[in-house]
Amino acid sequence: MLLNKNDDIELHIDSVSLTGSGVGRYNGLAVFVPATAPGDFIKAHIIKAKKSYAVGKCIKITEPSPDRTENDCPAYPGCGGCAEAILAGKAPVTACAPAGPENAAKIAAIMGMEAPSGDKMVAHVLCNGGCNAKDNFEYRGVKDCLAATKVCGGDAKACRYGCFGFGSCVAACKFDAIHVENGVAVVDKEKCTNCGACRAACPHHLIVEVPYKQKVFVNCSNKDKGPAVTKVCANSCIACGMCERTCKFDAIHVENNVAVIDYSKCKNCTMCAKACPKNAIEPIPTPEEKEKFKAAQKAAAEKKAAAAKAAAEAAEAPKAE
């Protein structure tokens, strides 16, 4: 039985051609199907039919080959796909995060381009709720964050912006760089390659790209107003503006009821963290550091008031004479 164009067939791939396409036999006729592997059982759509061979497109892999391995890359179909995108100018030479800046520079040299510059970037989770966030009900479904969003409107957690803590990001990471601790995901920046897999896995989009050297973070994403926020999480940002008023570098501002840091301006001085009354800013200061900060703020305020009083008295002295 000859094949015709637009036929749909079931096929077992048993070898690979010189061009990398999988090859199967249909009534003795060789059928070439790109993006398949030996051992695959597939459904193929015939796009070219000749007397001696045919070319098909894989519609579905009904049973994958036991030799297949999971693609670790969240952005491209394996290393070859990433390399092809770079060569075609569709991706930067830094597209492969695990390769690192040294190899990105080598790729740039091969392509006759300037080596990329800029800070090393890693992932960070903008939530510190976890066990400190209240539950609306006990979730007993599949331990998957996306699945949890489909149950009762995704309201298992009282905070509709926070981390579910079910570890979808942990399962997505191939570098053991993120783990759930006390009910919230935490990134190990020493292991993180900034591949983006955890960001893609988070249904609340809590995981962001930050500079490796950054030490200060607002670990809250709740955009509700103060009273509503404090009811659902003990560590939430209440948009009081204390951090904004304390910062001397114009590096933190309250936007949509939550503080946001401009990493390009932040000096990692941690003064905003010491000013935060809810411990929503990392690194969380010790009680002793809080007291020293309050004492310093009080002394500065008294000094400012004394200076203002002295200036007013000096201004009044000539009038009295």
C-alpha positions as CSV (number, residue, x, y, z in Angstrom):
1,M,0.0,0.0,0.0
2,L,1.5,3.3,-1.1
3,L,1.4,6.4,1.0
4,N,-0.2,9.6,-0.2
5,K,0.3,13.2,0.9
6,N,-1.9,14.1,3.9
7,D,-2.3,10.5,5.1
8,D,-2.1,10.0,8.9
9,I,-0.3,6.9,10.0
10,E,1.0,5.1,13.1
11,L,4.7,4.5,13.0
12,H,7.5,3.0,15.0
13,I,10.8,4.9,14.7
14,D,13.7,2.4,14.5
15,S,16.7,4.5,13.4
16,V,18.0,7.9,12.6
17,S,19.0,9.4,9.2
18,L,22.2,11.2,8.4
19,T,20.2,14.5,8.7
20,G,18.9,13.7,12.2
21,S,15.4,12.7,11.3
22,G,13.8,9.6,12.9
23,V,13.2,6.8,10.4
24,G,10.3,4.3,10.5
25,R,9.0,1.7,8.0
26,Y,5.5,1.7,6.7
27,N,4.8,-1.5,4.7
28,G,8.5,-1.5,3.9
29,L,8.6,2.2,2.8
30,A,11.1,4.4,4.6
31,V,9.3,7.4,6.3
32,F,11.5,10.2,7.7
33,V,10.0,12.2,10.6
34,P,12.0,15.0,12.2
35,A,12.1,15.5,16.0
36,T,11.6,11.8,16.7
37,A,13.9,9.2,18.3
38,P,14.6,5.5,17.8
39,G,12.1,3.6,20.0
40,D,9.3,6.2,19.6
41,F,5.8,5.0,18.7
42,I,4.1,8.0,16.9
43,K,1.3,9.3,14.8
44,A,2.6,11.0,11.7
45,H,1.0,13.2,9.1
46,I,2.5,12.7,5.6
47,I,3.7,15.9,4.0
48,K,5.7,14.4,1.1
49,A,5.1,11.0,-0.6
50,K,7.4,9.5,-3.2
51,K,7.7,5.9,-4.6
52,S,10.9,5.2,-2.6
53,Y,10.3,7.2,0.6
54,A,8.0,9.6,2.4
55,V,8.4,12.5,4.8
56,G,6.1,13.0,7.8
57,K,5.4,15.4,10.6
58,C,5.0,14.0,14.1
59,I,1.5,14.7,15.4
60,K,1.8,12.9,18.6
61,I,4.2,10.6,20.4
62,T,1.9,7.8,21.6
63,E,4.7,6.0,23.4
64,P,8.1,7.7,23.9
65,S,11.3,5.8,23.5
66,P,12.9,4.5,26.7
67,D,16.1,6.2,25.6
68,R,14.5,9.7,25.7
69,T,15.6,12.1,28.4
70,E,13.7,15.1,29.8
71,N,14.7,18.4,28.3
72,D,16.2,20.5,31.1
73,C,15.9,23.8,29.3
74,P,12.7,25.8,29.9
75,A,13.2,28.1,27.0
76,Y,14.5,26.0,24.0
77,P,14.2,22.4,22.7
78,G,17.5,21.3,24.1
79,C,21.1,22.6,23.6
80,G,20.7,22.4,19.8
81,G,17.6,24.6,19.8
82,C,19.3,27.2,21.9
83,A,22.4,27.2,19.7
84,E,20.3,27.5,16.6
85,A,18.4,30.5,18.1
86,I,21.7,32.2,19.0
87,L,23.1,31.6,15.5
88,A,19.9,33.0,13.9
89,G,20.1,36.1,16.0
90,K,16.8,35.2,17.7
91,A,18.5,34.9,21.1
92,P,21.4,36.6,22.8
93,V,24.8,34.9,23.4
94,T,23.8,34.8,27.1
95,A,20.7,32.7,26.3
96,C,22.2,29.6,28.0
97,A,22.2,30.6,31.6
98,P,24.0,27.4,32.9
99,A,26.9,28.1,30.5
100,G,27.7,31.2,32.5
101,P,29.5,34.5,31.5
102,E,32.8,32.8,30.6
103,N,31.2,30.6,28.0
104,A,29.0,33.4,26.8
105,A,32.1,35.4,26.1
106,K,33.6,32.5,24.1
107,I,30.4,32.2,22.0
108,A,30.6,36.0,21.4
109,A,34.2,35.6,20.2
110,I,33.3,32.8,17.8
111,M,30.5,35.0,16.4
112,G,32.7,38.0,16.1
113,M,30.7,40.0,18.7
114,E,31.7,41.9,21.8
115,A,31.6,39.9,25.1
116,P,28.5,40.6,27.1
117,S,28.8,42.7,30.2
118,G,26.6,43.2,33.3
119,D,25.9,41.7,36.7
120,K,25.3,38.0,37.2
121,M,21.6,37.5,37.8
122,V,19.8,34.9,39.9
123,A,16.3,34.1,40.9
124,H,14.6,35.3,44.1
125,V,11.1,34.6,45.6
126,L,9.2,37.8,46.6
127,C,7.3,36.2,49.5
128,N,8.2,35.4,53.1
129,G,4.7,34.3,54.2
130,G,4.8,30.5,54.3
131,C,3.9,29.4,57.8
132,N,3.2,33.0,58.7
133,A,0.4,33.3,56.2
134,K,-3.1,32.1,57.1
135,D,-4.9,29.3,55.4
136,N,-8.6,29.5,54.3
137,F,-8.9,25.8,54.3
138,E,-6.7,22.6,54.4
139,Y,-5.8,21.8,50.8
140,R,-5.6,18.0,50.2
141,G,-5.3,17.9,46.5
142,V,-2.3,17.3,44.2
143,K,0.8,18.9,45.7
144,D,1.3,21.2,42.8
145,C,1.0,25.0,42.8
146,L,-0.8,25.3,39.5
147,A,-3.3,22.6,40.5
148,A,-4.0,24.5,43.7
149,T,-5.0,27.5,41.8
150,K,-7.8,25.5,40.2
151,V,-9.4,24.5,43.5
152,C,-12.0,26.8,45.1
153,G,-10.6,29.7,43.1
154,G,-7.1,29.1,44.3
155,D,-7.9,30.4,47.8
156,A,-6.3,27.7,49.9
157,K,-4.1,30.5,51.2
158,A,-5.7,33.6,52.6
159,C,-3.1,35.7,50.7
160,R,-4.0,35.4,47.1
161,Y,-0.6,36.7,46.0
162,G,1.6,34.4,48.1
163,C,3.6,31.2,47.7
164,F,1.6,28.0,48.0
165,G,4.7,26.1,49.2
166,F,3.9,22.9,47.2
167,G,7.2,23.0,45.4
168,S,6.4,23.2,41.7
169,C,9.4,25.4,41.3
170,V,11.5,22.8,43.2
171,A,10.4,20.1,40.8
172,A,11.2,22.4,37.8
173,C,14.8,23.2,38.9
174,K,17.5,20.9,37.6
175,F,20.2,22.4,39.7
176,D,18.9,21.8,43.2
177,A,18.9,25.6,43.7
178,I,15.4,26.1,45.2
179,H,13.7,24.5,48.2
180,V,10.6,25.0,50.3
181,E,11.5,26.1,53.8
182,N,8.8,26.9,56.4
183,G,6.2,26.8,53.8
184,V,7.8,29.2,51.2
185,A,10.2,28.7,48.4
186,V,13.8,29.9,49.0
187,V,16.5,30.2,46.3
188,D,20.2,29.1,46.9
189,K,21.8,31.8,44.8
190,E,25.2,29.9,44.9
191,K,23.6,27.1,42.9
192,C,21.1,29.2,40.8
193,T,22.0,29.5,37.1
194,N,19.1,31.8,36.3
195,C,17.7,29.3,33.8
196,G,14.2,30.6,34.4
197,A,12.6,27.2,35.0
198,C,11.3,28.1,38.5
199,R,9.9,31.4,37.2
200,A,8.0,29.6,34.5
201,A,6.6,27.1,37.1
202,C,5.3,29.7,39.6
203,P,1.6,30.4,38.9
204,H,1.6,33.6,41.0
205,H,4.8,34.9,39.3
206,L,6.5,35.5,42.6
207,I,10.0,34.5,41.3
208,V,11.9,37.3,39.7
209,E,15.4,37.9,38.3
210,V,17.7,39.9,40.6
211,P,21.4,40.8,40.6
212,Y,23.6,38.3,42.4
213,K,25.2,41.0,44.5
214,Q,21.8,42.3,45.8
215,K,21.3,41.6,49.5
216,V,18.1,43.6,50.3
217,F,14.7,42.5,49.1
218,V,11.0,43.3,49.8
219,N,9.7,39.8,50.3
220,C,6.1,40.5,49.8
221,S,3.9,40.8,46.7
222,N,0.5,41.5,48.3
223,K,-1.1,44.6,46.6
224,D,-4.0,44.9,49.0
225,K,-4.3,47.7,51.5
226,G,-2.8,47.6,55.0
227,P,-5.7,46.3,57.1
228,A,-6.6,43.6,54.6
229,V,-3.0,42.5,54.3
230,T,-2.4,42.1,58.1
231,K,-5.4,39.8,58.4
232,V,-3.8,37.2,56.1
233,C,0.0,37.4,56.8
234,A,2.1,38.4,59.8
235,N,5.1,39.4,57.6
236,S,3.3,41.4,54.9
237,C,4.2,44.9,53.6
238,I,1.5,47.4,54.8
239,A,2.6,50.2,52.5
240,C,3.4,52.5,55.5
241,G,6.2,54.2,53.6
242,M,8.7,54.0,56.5
243,C,11.3,52.4,54.2
244,E,10.8,55.0,51.5
245,R,11.2,57.9,54.0
246,T,14.3,56.2,55.5
247,C,16.2,55.5,52.3
248,K,18.8,58.2,51.4
249,F,19.3,56.9,47.9
250,D,15.8,57.1,46.5
251,A,16.0,53.3,46.0
252,I,12.7,52.2,47.4
253,H,9.1,53.3,46.8
254,V,5.6,52.1,47.6
255,E,3.9,51.1,44.4
256,N,0.4,49.5,44.2
257,N,0.4,49.2,48.0
258,V,3.7,47.3,48.2
259,A,7.3,48.5,48.6
260,V,9.5,48.0,45.5
261,I,13.3,48.3,45.4
262,D,15.2,49.8,42.4
263,Y,18.2,47.6,42.4
264,S,20.2,50.0,40.2
265,K,20.0,52.6,43.1
266,C,20.1,50.3,46.1
267,K,23.4,50.4,48.1
268,N,22.5,47.4,50.3
269,C,22.7,49.6,53.4
270,T,19.8,47.7,55.0
271,M,18.3,50.9,56.6
272,C,14.9,50.2,55.0
273,A,14.9,46.7,56.6
274,K,15.5,48.2,60.0
275,A,12.7,50.7,59.5
276,C,10.1,48.1,58.4
277,P,7.7,47.5,61.2
278,K,6.5,44.1,59.8
279,N,9.9,42.5,58.9
280,A,8.9,42.3,55.3
281,I,12.3,43.4,54.1
282,E,15.3,41.0,54.0
283,P,17.7,40.8,55.8
284,I,15.4,40.8,58.8
285,P,17.2,42.8,61.6
286,T,17.6,41.4,65.1
287,P,15.7,43.1,68.0
288,E,18.9,44.7,69.1
289,E,19.5,46.2,65.6
290,K,15.9,47.5,65.7
291,E,16.4,49.2,69.0
292,K,19.7,50.8,67.9
293,F,18.0,52.0,64.8
294,K,15.1,53.5,66.7
295,A,17.5,55.2,69.2
296,A,19.5,56.7,66.3
297,Q,16.3,57.9,64.6
298,K,15.1,59.5,67.8
299,A,18.5,61.2,68.4
300,A,18.5,62.5,64.9
301,A,15.0,63.8,65.2
302,E,15.9,65.6,68.5
303,K,19.0,67.0,67.0
304,K,17.0,68.3,64.1
305,A,14.4,69.8,66.4
306,A,17.0,71.5,68.5
307,A,18.7,73.0,65.4
308,A,15.4,74.3,64.2
309,K,14.6,75.8,67.6
310,A,18.1,77.4,67.7
311,A,17.6,78.9,64.2
312,A,14.2,80.3,65.2
313,E,15.6,81.8,68.4
314,A,18.4,83.4,66.4
315,A,16.0,84.8,63.9
316,E,13.9,86.3,66.7
317,A,16.8,87.9,68.6
318,P,17.3,90.9,66.3
319,K,13.5,91.7,66.5
320,A,13.6,91.7,70.3
321,E,16.4,94.4,70.2
